[in-house]
Amino acid sequence: MASGQPTIADVARHAGVAVSTVSYVLSGKRAISEVTRSRVLSSIRVLGYHPNAGARALASRRSNVIALVLPLRSGIQVPVVMQFATAVVTSARRHDHDVLLLTSDEGPEGLRRIAAGALVDGVLVMDVELHDVRVPLLRQLGRPSVLIGLPADTSELTCVDLDFHRAGQLCVEHLAGLGHRRVALLGAPGAVYDRGTGFAHRTRAGVIEAAARHGVDAVTMPCEENAADVHHRVVGLFARHPDISALIVQNEAAVAPMQAALAASGRRVPDDVSVVAVCPDQFAEHASPRLTCVPVPAEEIGRQAVSLVMGKLRDEPVPEVTLLPPRLTVRDSTARPGH
């Protein structure tokens, strides 16, 4: 230790093992007895050894980086997707990995580019469409991959998401249980539906299915994010369907202008119109009135996605589809119609 910095050879001598044994303890590439592993880890702590990240990557042929492919396209709710990104980064650090965030909409070419080099160990993909053009390449990619979202065909893939179909059903079931018989879904912006983005279509399908099952008349429509468009949509909706008594909203940016439009037309929440949102829980908690909602658990989905890709890196079997069951949190924005 002439330089003052302990080396892997110093750790091996201190622990009384071979250098290769220390390397296996650090990389986890081979099973090492618990006694030997503890002795090596103790020597690492005593000597203050910090493995060089570049050398460790070369030894294990790993970069200790995963890519998060998150194209920032029209209609994306940036604050929400950044919650996912934060969750992925936080979870990856627990696995000693960093995250490379890719926001350009490069499609399959972007995936091919990052897979061609040794830049990343695995890939997480967001904003998944039902017929996503990236999916065929992901099936052939020489890197483990996980989709945060569900395409129409999940075969030979690894996917994790909230069960948005069931989330849509829960919203309708709650409102039907309160006695509402005519409801409307104010969904994601039109561009999100036009791209065939999975979560939006699955929520809408769940709303329609549950409405038919419960004898509820449901109107569904996309909703843009700017206040003027939201106001126009809400005013037009009630002009055409004045007997609507409840709204389901899957567009956080539309909530405040929607409430303003309701107030301007003399409709109070929940006295005249009940509102259920599919959104992050903290958003619903801080709205006024506090929103009954099906929370989108970005932190849990991000954690699960990282756990799945790490499992694939260890050649462990992982499920093809992981759907998190939704739950409905009742707050102040829903009540019986005309209560």
C-alpha positions as CSV (number, residue, x, y, z in Angstrom):
1,M,0.0,0.0,0.0
2,A,2.9,2.4,-0.9
3,S,0.5,4.8,-2.6
4,G,-1.7,4.8,0.5
5,Q,-4.7,3.3,-1.5
6,P,-5.3,-0.3,-0.7
7,T,-5.6,-2.6,-3.7
8,I,-7.5,-5.8,-4.2
9,A,-4.2,-7.7,-3.6
10,D,-3.9,-6.1,-0.2
11,V,-7.5,-7.2,0.6
12,A,-6.7,-10.7,-0.5
13,R,-3.5,-10.9,1.7
14,H,-5.4,-9.4,4.7
15,A,-8.2,-11.9,4.4
16,G,-5.9,-14.9,3.6
17,V,-7.6,-15.6,0.2
18,A,-6.8,-15.5,-3.5
19,V,-7.3,-12.3,-5.4
20,S,-9.9,-14.1,-7.5
21,T,-12.0,-14.8,-4.4
22,V,-12.1,-11.1,-3.5
23,S,-13.2,-10.4,-7.1
24,Y,-16.0,-13.0,-6.8
25,V,-17.2,-11.6,-3.6
26,L,-17.4,-8.1,-5.2
27,S,-19.0,-9.2,-8.4
28,G,-21.3,-11.9,-7.1
29,K,-20.4,-14.0,-10.2
30,R,-19.7,-17.2,-8.1
31,A,-21.0,-18.6,-4.9
32,I,-18.6,-18.0,-2.0
33,S,-19.1,-19.5,1.5
34,E,-20.6,-17.2,4.0
35,V,-17.5,-17.5,6.3
36,T,-15.1,-16.5,3.5
37,R,-17.4,-13.8,2.2
38,S,-17.6,-12.3,5.7
39,R,-13.8,-12.4,6.1
40,V,-13.3,-10.6,2.8
41,L,-15.9,-7.9,3.6
42,S,-14.3,-7.4,7.0
43,S,-10.9,-6.9,5.4
44,I,-12.5,-4.4,2.9
45,R,-13.9,-2.4,5.8
46,V,-10.7,-2.5,7.8
47,L,-8.5,-1.5,4.9
48,G,-10.9,1.1,3.6
49,Y,-10.8,-0.5,0.1
50,H,-13.0,1.1,-2.6
51,P,-13.0,-0.9,-5.9
52,N,-12.4,1.2,-8.9
53,A,-15.7,1.4,-10.9
54,G,-13.9,1.1,-14.3
55,A,-11.8,-1.9,-13.2
56,R,-14.8,-3.6,-11.7
57,A,-16.8,-3.0,-14.9
58,L,-14.0,-4.5,-17.0
59,A,-13.7,-7.5,-14.7
60,S,-17.4,-8.2,-14.7
61,R,-18.1,-7.0,-18.2
62,R,-20.7,-4.8,-16.7
63,S,-21.1,-1.0,-16.9
64,N,-23.3,-0.8,-13.8
65,V,-25.5,1.6,-15.8
66,I,-29.1,1.0,-16.9
67,A,-30.9,3.0,-19.5
68,L,-34.3,4.6,-19.0
69,V,-35.8,5.3,-22.3
70,L,-38.4,8.0,-21.8
71,P,-39.2,10.0,-25.0
72,L,-40.7,13.4,-24.1
73,R,-43.5,13.4,-26.6
74,S,-46.7,15.4,-27.0
75,G,-49.2,14.8,-24.2
76,I,-46.8,13.4,-21.7
77,Q,-47.4,14.5,-18.1
78,V,-43.8,15.5,-17.3
79,P,-44.2,15.8,-13.5
80,V,-45.7,12.3,-13.4
81,V,-43.1,10.7,-15.6
82,M,-40.3,12.3,-13.6
83,Q,-41.7,10.6,-10.5
84,F,-41.1,7.3,-12.3
85,A,-37.6,8.5,-13.3
86,T,-36.8,9.4,-9.7
87,A,-38.0,6.1,-8.5
88,V,-35.9,4.2,-11.0
89,V,-32.8,6.3,-10.2
90,T,-33.3,5.7,-6.4
91,S,-33.9,2.0,-6.8
92,A,-31.0,1.6,-9.2
93,R,-28.6,3.1,-6.7
94,R,-29.6,0.5,-4.1
95,H,-28.3,-2.0,-6.7
96,D,-25.1,-0.1,-7.2
97,H,-26.2,1.1,-10.7
98,D,-26.5,4.5,-12.3
99,V,-29.2,5.5,-14.8
100,L,-28.8,6.9,-18.3
101,L,-31.9,8.9,-19.1
102,L,-32.7,9.0,-22.9
103,T,-35.4,11.5,-23.8
104,S,-35.1,11.7,-27.6
105,D,-37.9,10.0,-29.5
106,E,-35.5,7.8,-31.6
107,G,-37.7,4.6,-31.6
108,P,-35.9,1.3,-32.4
109,E,-32.8,3.1,-33.7
110,G,-32.1,4.6,-30.3
111,L,-32.4,1.2,-28.6
112,R,-30.1,-0.3,-31.3
113,R,-27.5,2.4,-30.7
114,I,-27.3,1.9,-26.9
115,A,-27.3,-1.9,-27.2
116,A,-24.5,-1.9,-29.7
117,G,-21.9,-0.7,-27.3
118,A,-21.1,-1.5,-23.7
119,L,-22.7,1.6,-22.4
120,V,-25.5,0.0,-20.4
121,D,-26.3,-3.4,-18.8
122,G,-30.0,-3.2,-19.3
123,V,-32.8,-1.1,-20.6
124,L,-36.1,0.2,-19.1
125,V,-38.7,1.5,-21.6
126,M,-41.5,3.9,-20.8
127,D,-44.5,5.4,-22.7
128,V,-45.3,2.0,-24.1
129,E,-47.8,1.8,-26.9
130,L,-50.2,-1.1,-27.6
131,H,-48.4,-1.7,-31.0
132,D,-45.0,-0.3,-30.0
133,V,-42.5,-0.3,-32.9
134,R,-39.7,-0.8,-30.3
135,V,-41.1,-4.2,-29.1
136,P,-39.8,-6.4,-32.0
137,L,-36.3,-5.1,-31.3
138,L,-36.6,-5.6,-27.6
139,R,-37.3,-9.3,-28.1
140,Q,-34.0,-9.6,-30.0
141,L,-31.9,-7.1,-28.0
142,G,-28.6,-8.4,-26.5
143,R,-29.5,-6.6,-23.2
144,P,-32.0,-7.4,-20.6
145,S,-35.0,-5.1,-20.9
146,V,-38.2,-4.2,-18.9
147,L,-41.2,-2.3,-20.2
148,I,-43.0,0.1,-17.8
149,G,-46.3,-0.4,-19.5
150,L,-48.0,-3.1,-21.5
151,P,-48.1,-3.6,-25.3
152,A,-50.9,-5.7,-26.8
153,D,-48.6,-8.7,-27.2
154,T,-46.4,-9.3,-24.1
155,S,-44.9,-12.6,-25.2
156,E,-41.1,-12.9,-24.8
157,L,-41.1,-9.6,-22.9
158,T,-40.9,-8.4,-19.3
159,C,-43.5,-5.8,-18.4
160,V,-44.7,-4.0,-15.2
161,D,-47.5,-1.5,-14.7
162,L,-50.5,-0.6,-12.7
163,D,-53.5,-2.5,-13.9
164,F,-55.1,0.5,-15.6
165,H,-58.0,-1.6,-16.9
166,R,-59.0,-2.5,-13.4
167,A,-58.4,1.2,-12.3
168,G,-61.0,2.3,-14.8
169,Q,-63.4,-0.3,-13.5
170,L,-62.8,0.8,-9.9
171,C,-63.7,4.4,-10.7
172,V,-67.0,3.4,-12.2
173,E,-67.8,0.9,-9.5
174,H,-67.3,3.5,-6.8
175,L,-69.6,6.0,-8.6
176,A,-72.2,3.4,-9.4
177,G,-72.2,2.4,-5.8
178,L,-73.0,6.0,-4.8
179,G,-75.9,6.0,-7.3
180,H,-74.5,7.8,-10.3
181,R,-76.0,6.7,-13.6
182,R,-74.4,9.0,-16.1
183,V,-70.7,9.7,-16.0
184,A,-67.9,11.0,-18.3
185,L,-64.2,10.2,-18.6
186,L,-62.0,13.2,-19.3
187,G,-58.9,11.3,-20.5
188,A,-55.4,11.9,-21.6
189,P,-54.7,14.4,-24.5
190,G,-55.7,13.3,-27.9
191,A,-52.1,12.6,-29.0
192,V,-51.7,10.0,-26.3
193,Y,-54.7,8.0,-27.7
194,D,-53.6,8.6,-31.3
195,R,-50.2,7.0,-30.5
196,G,-52.0,4.0,-29.0
197,T,-50.4,4.5,-25.5
198,G,-51.4,1.5,-23.4
199,F,-52.4,3.1,-20.1
200,A,-54.9,5.5,-21.6
201,H,-56.6,2.9,-23.8
202,R,-56.7,0.3,-20.9
203,T,-58.3,2.8,-18.5
204,R,-60.9,3.8,-21.1
205,A,-61.7,0.2,-21.8
206,G,-62.1,-0.5,-18.1
207,V,-64.5,2.4,-17.7
208,I,-66.6,1.3,-20.7
209,E,-66.7,-2.3,-19.5
210,A,-67.7,-1.5,-15.9
211,A,-70.2,1.1,-17.0
212,A,-72.0,-1.5,-19.2
213,R,-71.9,-4.0,-16.4
214,H,-73.4,-1.6,-13.8
215,G,-76.0,0.0,-16.1
216,V,-74.1,3.3,-16.1
217,D,-74.1,5.5,-19.2
218,A,-70.5,6.6,-19.8
219,V,-69.2,9.3,-22.2
220,T,-65.5,9.2,-22.9
221,M,-63.4,11.9,-24.5
222,P,-59.7,13.0,-24.7
223,C,-58.8,16.2,-22.9
224,E,-55.9,18.5,-23.7
225,E,-53.8,20.2,-21.1
226,N,-54.3,23.9,-21.6
227,A,-57.0,25.7,-19.6
228,A,-58.9,27.1,-22.5
229,D,-59.4,23.7,-24.1
230,V,-60.4,22.1,-20.8
231,H,-62.9,24.9,-20.2
232,H,-64.3,24.4,-23.8
233,R,-64.5,20.6,-23.3
234,V,-66.3,20.8,-19.9
235,V,-68.8,23.5,-21.0
236,G,-69.5,21.5,-24.2
237,L,-69.9,18.2,-22.3
238,F,-72.5,19.5,-20.0
239,A,-74.3,21.4,-22.8
240,R,-74.7,18.0,-24.6
241,H,-75.2,15.9,-21.5
242,P,-76.7,18.1,-18.7
243,D,-77.6,15.0,-16.6
244,I,-73.9,13.9,-16.1
245,S,-73.4,13.7,-12.3
246,A,-69.8,12.5,-12.1
247,L,-66.4,12.9,-13.9
248,I,-63.5,10.5,-14.1
249,V,-60.3,12.3,-14.9
250,Q,-57.0,10.8,-16.1
251,N,-55.2,14.0,-16.8
252,E,-53.7,15.8,-13.9
253,A,-53.1,19.0,-15.8
254,A,-56.8,19.2,-16.6
255,V,-58.0,19.0,-13.0
256,A,-57.6,22.6,-11.9
257,P,-59.1,24.1,-15.1
258,M,-61.9,21.5,-15.0
259,Q,-62.8,22.6,-11.4
260,A,-62.7,26.3,-12.5
261,A,-65.0,25.5,-15.4
262,L,-67.4,23.7,-13.1
263,A,-67.4,26.6,-10.7
264,A,-68.0,29.1,-13.5
265,S,-71.1,27.2,-14.5
266,G,-72.4,27.0,-11.0
267,R,-71.6,23.4,-10.4
268,R,-70.0,22.4,-7.0
269,V,-67.8,19.4,-6.2
270,P,-69.1,17.1,-4.9
271,D,-72.6,18.6,-4.3
272,D,-73.5,18.8,-8.0
273,V,-70.7,16.8,-9.7
274,S,-68.5,14.1,-8.2
275,V,-64.9,13.7,-9.4
276,V,-62.7,10.7,-9.3
277,A,-59.1,10.9,-10.6
278,V,-56.5,8.4,-11.7
279,C,-53.4,10.2,-10.6
280,P,-50.5,10.3,-8.2
281,D,-51.8,10.2,-4.6
282,Q,-50.0,13.3,-3.4
283,F,-51.6,15.3,-6.3
284,A,-55.1,14.1,-5.2
285,E,-54.3,14.8,-1.5
286,H,-53.3,18.4,-2.2
287,A,-56.2,19.3,-4.5
288,S,-59.1,21.3,-3.3
289,P,-61.4,19.6,-2.5
290,R,-59.2,16.6,-1.9
291,L,-59.8,14.1,-4.7
292,T,-61.1,10.6,-4.5
293,C,-58.6,8.8,-6.6
294,V,-57.0,5.6,-7.9
295,P,-53.3,6.4,-7.1
296,V,-50.7,5.7,-9.7
297,P,-47.9,4.2,-7.6
298,A,-44.9,5.5,-9.5
299,E,-42.4,4.7,-6.8
300,E,-43.5,1.0,-6.6
301,I,-43.6,0.6,-10.3
302,G,-40.1,2.1,-10.7
303,R,-38.8,-0.2,-7.9
304,Q,-40.4,-3.3,-9.5
305,A,-39.0,-2.4,-12.9
306,V,-35.4,-2.1,-11.5
307,S,-35.8,-5.3,-9.5
308,L,-36.9,-7.2,-12.6
309,V,-34.1,-6.0,-14.8
310,M,-31.6,-6.8,-12.0
311,G,-33.1,-10.3,-11.8
312,K,-32.6,-10.7,-15.5
313,L,-29.0,-9.6,-15.2
314,R,-28.5,-12.4,-12.7
315,D,-30.2,-14.8,-15.1
316,E,-33.0,-15.4,-12.7
317,P,-36.5,-16.3,-14.0
318,V,-38.9,-13.3,-13.9
319,P,-42.6,-13.1,-14.7
320,E,-43.6,-11.9,-18.1
321,V,-46.2,-9.5,-16.8
322,T,-46.4,-7.9,-13.3
323,L,-49.6,-5.9,-12.9
324,L,-50.0,-4.0,-9.6
325,P,-53.6,-4.1,-8.3
326,P,-55.1,-0.7,-8.1
327,R,-56.9,0.6,-5.0
328,L,-59.3,3.5,-4.6
329,T,-58.9,6.1,-1.9
330,V,-62.1,7.9,-1.0
331,R,-61.7,11.6,-0.1
332,D,-63.9,14.7,-0.4
333,S,-64.7,14.9,-4.1
334,T,-67.4,12.2,-4.4
335,A,-70.9,11.9,-2.9
336,R,-74.3,10.6,-3.8
337,P,-75.9,12.5,-6.7
338,G,-78.0,15.4,-5.4
339,H,-77.1,14.7,-1.8
